[in-house]
């Protein structure tokens, strides 16, 4: 049915349209928007002209505008065809006088395209809600923007997009995850729990593995969005996290399970190396009363400037005008940040001069000269710990870096205990930290998972091993690859040859410098392979060849090295297995912090089960974008 405005528009177009006898008369109802798009003057719909013909345009008129289709009298074939299929009744309105009685109703190509177009828009808008609250699409600004951009698209209720995410897209994601897991011969699982200050939290199960082309795959297998009502269920969920997994994981495929501090078994230490080291630091600080008092002083100073804008502005004035320096900011204490107390003290130390000038004019907590020294020394003790945790927190860091970095930390703390003996507070702190490190990481030199991962990392190999640890690794490799018994049939034990590193690059990082020193100055064994024994075993020959290779630079990717050295392909299976385990399980924290909008939706009524599915999609979407669409 035409409106008066459309009729005027159509008549104006007919008067101004250029006369071209060769041009199809169907164009009196269409105009070209572009070379491949035509717009119907009757219903204002855009239509893609595949092949640039006019048959598709005639089909549209036949399906949606029969009177106008009949008016194409210049084409007798189409006119006779339609007349034979259309019977004319006698209703009131001219355009309502036609009743279609087609034996085979032709579907309108425009309607088909619209449905596909709307479906794509629905899915894209649903995916946008991975990073935005459901309230966002209901806001007047967004609604008006969509109306201006595409008036034909209708924004649906939030439950509509929730269903798309939790049913359609979640099903595709689940299928994708199963395919990815099937590509991996061995996987390492990690569990993580992160809680906010209002009772909300996220419990997650992730996995990592190395495919046969030596590409690392990291996948989130399960998420549980927690709220204050589900606190009592957390223990049960942790226990059932792996057994209740929808994707079947054969036991022989699971290399290890890494649990963080919150999901560790009762009475046991976390498997996550980041949380173990954080526990070392926390216990060392709690046992040092003098250092805690110094931290409290710094907190009073920080709180003073945080609560007074005038005081903060004056401190900024002192830095910019009197000291002619770029202004620094004080870091507030955050109980949820493991090193917050040390970061706060470091920020106070950086502003030592400005704070001293401020104290000359105003009353403020006084920090004495020897305390300033202790703050500085404390930062130097903590620097390698912070650098180590930063390295371990990188998802690409595997357990192969645990033994080397613990050895570097041990050397650093022993040096600090010796050098900082003049400060009772800091020397005591460094000694306690060393004791905690020795105790909580004592297992790594006897755990075959850490030894094998370090050995098969061409950056480290056997540089940090004792003779006993070398023999443990050699026996395990032969046992796994060839089933050789420990006594090796009376043959002499396989010795691992130590070769010094070829790396000469200098690093600014303190922990890097210590590592380079250990790798460069370590004892070099120039012992040649025992050829008589090597000739009896292809595996032993291969290991001797690997041991004689120089270590690669620490900045290189060990997986690339293995992929490029195809002569060691018989070792590939065991290499992929032991290098699959990450150094830490820190997935939940980042995902939790990026999903605050989702927890707001939960407070507004979003089902926690739906929120968990959305979190699973969100965590994996960066790896699967091209595969699930």
N, C-alpha and C positions, 0 to 999 in steps of 0.2 A: 504494500500500500504506500502510495506516494504522499508525502507531505507537500504543502504548498511551496515551501522553501526549496525542496528537491525538484519540484516541477519547474520552478523559475530557473534553477541552476541548470537543469537539463535543456530547457529551451534556449538559454543563453549560449550553452555549449554548442547546440546545433546551429545557431546563427553564426557563431564565430569559427566553427570548424572549417578548415580548408577543404575546398572541393577537389576530390581526386577520384575519378571514375574507376581507376584500377584498385582502389583501396576497398577492402571488404566492408560491406554495410554493417557488420557487427560492431565496428568502431563508433557508431553513433551512440552506443551504450557504454563505451569504455574510453578511457584515455590512458596514454602511456606515461607511467610514473618514471620508468627507466627502460633500458633496452630489454629487460627480462621481466618487468613487473607492470601489470595493468590494473587500473582501479575501476571498479564498476560504478557508474554514475547513479545507479538505482539504489544500491545498498552501501556504497562507500567501502567495499571490501577490496583489499589488495589481493592480487592473484599472480602467482609466479607462472610465466609462460615458458614452460620447458619446450625447447625446440623452436620457440618464437612463432608458432602457428596460431590459428584462431579457432581450431576445433574445440579446444578446452574452454574458450570463452563462450562458444555457442552452447556447450554442455551446461555451463553455469546458467545461462539464460533459460535454457530448456527446463532445468531443475527448479530454479527459484523465481523466474520471471516469465511465465508462459505467454502472457499477452504480448510482451515485447518480442519474444521469440517468434510468435506468429506474424509479427509485423515485418519480419525479414523476408518480404515477398520476392526479393530478388533471387532467393535461393529456393527454387520450387521443390527440390529434393527434401530439404529440411521442413518446408511448409507442409507438404503432403504427409510426411512421416508423423508430424505432430498432430495434424488434423485427424489422422486415423487413430491416434492414441488418446485424444482429449475429447471429452463430451462436454457440451456447454449447457449449463443450467440457466435459471433466471433469477439469481439473487439481486439484491438492491444495488450494491456498489459495483462499478464496472470491473474492478480487479478481483472482486469476490465472485464473479459470475462463472469462474472456471473451477471445475472439480476434476482433479487428476484421477484417472482410472488406468494408470499404466500397469501393464502386466508385469514388467520388470522395472521397478523404480530405479532410475539412475541416481546414484549418490552424488551429492555436490562435492566436487574436488575441494572447494573452499572449506566446507565443513570438515573434511578429513584433515586438511592442513591445520585448521584451527585447533582441532582436538590434539593433534601431535604437538602443536606449538604451545598450547595451554599445559599439556602434560610436562613438557620440558621446563616451562616457567615454574610450575608447581614444584618440581624437584629441585631446581636451582634455588628457589626461595626457601624451601625446606632446609637445604644445605647451608644457606646463609645463617640459619638459626643455630648452627653449631657455634657461632661466635657472637650471637646477639640474643637478647631475651625475646620471648614470644610477644612481649608487649610492644616491641619495636615495630612489628608489622601492623599493629593496630593503631599506632600513632597517626594523628591527622597529617603530619608532614610527609610521612612515607606514603600514606594512602593518596594524598593529592599528587605526589610525584609520580606514582604509578598511573594514575588517571591521565595525567598530562602526557606521559611517555607512551602508554598503550591503553586507550580507553576500552578496548575490547576485552582486556584481562580483568577478571574479578578476583579480588583478594578474599580468600576463604577464612573461616574461623580457625583459631589456633589448633583445635583438635584435628582438623583436616591435615595440617602439616605435621603434627605430631604422629599421626598414623602413617604418613609417608615415610618419615624417618624411622619409626620403630618397627615397621613391617617391611616395606619394599626395600629401602636402602639398607636396613639392618640385615635382611636376608641376603642381599648381594654381598655385603661386607663379610658375613659369616662364610659364604661360599668362597670368597676371595682368600680369607684367612686359612681355610682348610687347604686350598690349593698351595698356598705359600708354605704351610707346615709340611705338606707332603714332599716338597722339594728338598727338605733338609734331612740329612742322615742323622744328625744329632742336634739337640736343642738344649739350651740352658734356661731354666725358669727362674723368675725372680718375683717375690711378693713384696708389696709395699703398702703402708697405711699412713695417711696424712690426715691430721685433724685441724680444724680451725678453732677460733676462740669462742664460737657460739654453738659448739656441739656437732657441727657439720663435718663431713670428712669424705675421704675417697680410699677405698680398698681396691687394689689392682693386682692382676697377675699378668706378667709380660713374659715374652720369650725372645731369645736371640739365637741365631745360628748362622752357619756359613754354607752357602750353596756350592755346587760342584764347580762353578766358575769363579769361586773365591770372592763372592759378593756377600757382605754382611746383611742379614735380614733381622730387623727388630719389629716385633709385632705385639700389640696389646691383645691378649686373649680373653680377658674378662675384667669388668669394672663393677664395683658396687658403690653407688652413691649413698652416703650415710647422712642422716639427720639426727636431731636430738632424740627422736623417738626410737631410733634403731640402735642406740648405744648398747643395750643389753644383748643384742644379737651378734655383736662384732666377734666375740670369741668363737661362736659356732660358724660364722662365715669364714673366718680364718682357717679353721679346721677343715672345712669342706671346700675350700677354694679350688684345689686341684681336682678332687674327686667329682665335683659337680660340673666340671667343665664340659661344654657341649661338644667340643672337638675332641675326638679320641686321640690320646697320646700313648703310644706303646711304651712300656717301661724301659725297654732296651734303647729307646731313642733319647730318653732324658739323661743328660750328662750330669747335671747337678741342679739343686734348688737353692737360690740365694735369698735369704730372708733378712729384712731390715729389722731395726730394733723393736718396732711395734708388732711385727708378725713373727718374731723368733719364738721357738718353742719355750714353754715355761722353764725357767731355771737355766737357760742356755744363753750364750752370747750371740749377737747377730752375725750372720754370714756376710753381711754387707760390710766391706772394708772401710767405707766412709763413716758409717755409724760406729764401728769399732774405734777408729781413730778419734772421732768426736767424743766418745766415752772416755778415752785416755785423757784428753784435754780437760773435760769436765771434772773428772775425779782429781786431777792434779790441781786445778783451781780451787776446788772445794776443800782440799787439805791444806791450803796455804792461806792462813787467816790474814797475814799482812798484805798479801796481794788483793784479797777481797776488800780490805779496808781502803786500799788505794783505789780500787774500782768504784767503791761507794763515793769517794771524794769526787772522782771524775763525773759520776752520775749527778751529783748535786750541782756541779758547774754547768753541765749540759742542761739540766732541768731549769736552772735559773734563767738562761737565755731563751729557752723554749717557751717559758711562761711570760716573758716580758719583751714585747716588741721594741720598746725604747732601749732596753739593754742590748738587744741584738743589733739594732741600728747603730748604737754607739760603738759596739765591737767592730762592726763593719767599717765605720768611720776611722777607727784606729788603724785598721789594716790598710785601707786605701790611702788615707791622707798622711798619717804620721809615720807609717812604715813603708808607704809606697809599694804595696804588694797587692796582688790579686786576692780578693777576699776568699777565705775558706769557710766551710760550714762544719758545724759540730754534728756528729752522728749520735742519734739517740739510742738508748738501750732497747733492744727488742728481745724479749724472753724466748721467742720462737727461733731466733737465729743463734746457731751454736757458738759462733765467735763474736757475738755482739759486744760483749764486755771488752774484748781486746780491740775491736774496731773503734769503739767509743774512746778508749784510752789513747789510741793512736791519733785520733782526730784532735783530742785535747793537746797532745804533745806537738802536733803541727802548728798549733796556734799559741804556743808557749809565750812568745814575745808579746803578742797582742793581749793575752790574758794577764800577763804581769803588769802591763801598763794600765789595764782596766782596774786591777786590784789597787793601784796607787791612788785611784780616785774614788772607788766604791768598795764597799765591804763585800768580800767574796771568800769562799773557802780557799784557804791557803795551801798550795802545794810547795813543799820545801825542795831545795836543790837536789838532795839525795833521792827524793821521790821522783823528780824529773828523770834522773839517770835510770831508775828502776823501770819507769814506763818505757823508756827507749830500749833498754835491754830486753824487756818482756816482748816487745814487738819483734826484736831480732830472733828470739827463741821461737816465736810463733810463726814466723815467715815460712819456714820449710813445711810446717804442718798445713798451713793454708794453701800453699802451692800444691802439696800432695793431694789434698782433698779436691782441689780444683781439677787436677789431672784425672783422678779416679772418677769424678762426677761426670766426665765427658763420656757419652754413650759409646764412643769408639774405643775406649780404653778397656783392655781385657785383663784377666787375672795374671797374665804374663808380666805385668808391671808391678805386681804387689811385692814380690821378694826384692827386686832392685830398689824400690822406693822405701821400703821398710829399712833396708840396709843403709840407704843414704840418710834417712831420718835418725837412725841409731848413731851413725858417725857424727851427725850434726849436734845431737844432744850431748854426746860424750865430750865434744869440743866445747860446748857451752858450759858444761859443768866445770871444766878445767879453766876456761877463760874468765868466767864470771864469778869466781870464788870470792871476790871482794864484796859482792852483794849477796848477803845471806838470803834475802827474799827470792831473788831470781835464781840463784844457784840451787836452792831448795826446790823451786818450781821445776827447773830443768831436770833435776835428779828424779823427782817423783814422776814426771812425764816419761822419762826413760824407763823407769820401773814398770809403769803401766804398759808401755809399748812392748817391752820384753815379755810381759805376762800375756797380754791379749793377742799377740801375734806370734807366740811361740810355736803354734801348730803349723805354720806355713812351710817350715823346713822339713817337716815329716809328711805333710799331706801331698800325695802323689799328683793331685790335680794342679797344685801350684808349681811343683817341680817340673812336671811335663810341659805346662804352658810356658814357663820361663825358658826351658831348654829349646822348645820349638819356635821360639821368637828369635829370629836371626839377629835382632839388635842386642840380645843379652846372652843367649845360649847358656854356657856353664860358668860365666864370669863370677857368679855369686855363690857357687857351690863349694862345699867341702868334698873331700874324697868320698865320704860316706854317701853324700847326696848324689854325687856323680854315679856311683854304683847303683843306687836305687833307680835312677832314671834309666841307665843302660839295661838293667834287668827288666824293667817294666816295658821298655820298647820292644825288646826281644820276645818277651812273654806275649804281648799283644799281637805283634806282627807275625811271629813264627811259632809261638807256642813252645819256645825253648825253655827248659827248666832252669832254675836258679844256678845249678852247678855247671851249666853249659857243657854237659857231657865230659867233664874233666878238663876242658880247655881253659886257658887263662882268662880272667875277667876282661870284659871290654872296657878299655880306658878311653875317656873323653879328652881330647886334646884341646887345651886352651890356646886361643889365638887372640892377640891384643886387637883392640878396635882401631880402625883406620880413620875414625872421626877426629877431626881437629877443630871443629867449630866451637867457638866460645859462646857461653850463654850468660845472660844477665840474671836469670833466675838462680837463687841460692841452691835450691834442690837440684837443678840441672848441673850446676857447677860441681856439686858433690858427686853426682852420678858419673859425670865425665871423668872426674879424678879417679874414681874407683875403676872404671872401665879401662882407663889409659895406663894407670900405674899398677894394675893387678898383675899377679905372677903369670908369666907366659911360659907355657910348656911346649917345647919344640919337639917332643917325642914323635917319632914317625910311626905310622900304622904298622901293626904286626901283619906282614903280608902272608905269612904261612897260615895264620888263623883267618885272615880276611878272605883268602881264596876259598875257604871252606864254606863261606856263607855270604850270599849276595846281600843280605840285609846288613851284615856287619861291614861289608865293604862300603855300602851306601852311607851308613852312619859315619864311618871314618872320613868319607868324602865330605859329608856335611860338616863334621867337626873341624876339618881343615880349612873350610871357607872362612874368610875374614868376616867379622861382624859388620853389619850395615849401620849406617848413621841412624841415630835415635829418632830423627825427624822423618824417616822413611816409613812407609806402610809395610808391615811384615807380610800381609796377605798378597800384596803386589809382588813381593820377592818370591813367594812360593808359587804364584801363578806363572811367573816368568821362568822359573827353574823346573821345567817339566821333567828333567832327569830324575827328580825325586818323587815322581808321581805315585810310586808304591807307598809313600809315606803320607799321601794326601788325606786319607781317611782319618788317621789318628791326629793329624795336624788340625783338620777342621773341627774335630771333636773337642780337643783341649783348648783351642783358641776361641771357642764359641762363648765361653763364660765371660760376662762383663765383670769389671772390678767392683761394681756397686749396684745397688738397687735404689735408684732415686727418681723413679718415674712419676710417682703419684704427686709429689710436691708441685712440679711444674704444671702438670695438667690441672691440678686442683686450683692453683692460683689463676690460671687462664679461663676457668669455668665458673667464675663468681656469678655470672648472669644466670647460669643454669640452677644454682642453688636458690637464687631469688625466685625463679619460676617454681621450684619445689615448695617454697613457702607460700606461693600463690596458688598451689593446688596441683602442680605437675607430679604425676605418679613417680615415686623413686625408681620403680622398675623401668619406666620410660627414660628417666634421667640417666640410668646406668647404660642403657642401650645407646643413647645419644653420646655419652662420654666415650663409649667404645668406638663409635664411628669417628668422633672428633680426634681421638688419639691415633687412629690408623689412617685417617683420610689423606695425610700428606704423603703416605707411601702408596695409596691406592686410588688416587684421583682419576687416573686414566683407565682404571680397570673396572670401576663399578658404575660408570656412566654409559 
